[in-house]
């Protein structure tokens, strides 16, 4: 399961900002991230994996709070 609440992320010295108020994917479900280049798809995956840390909010992956 993936659960995101009030997520905010910003790259230093950049105008890019990612905000996700609520998002969840239940175990066994599938989801697709689609959007134009630069919209934050890879950044969101990095946040879900715990590779990047948000400036605010919470990310829970497989029952583990990765934030």
Helices and strands as residue ranges (DSSP letters): E 2-10, E 17-25, H 41-49, E 56-61, E 64-65
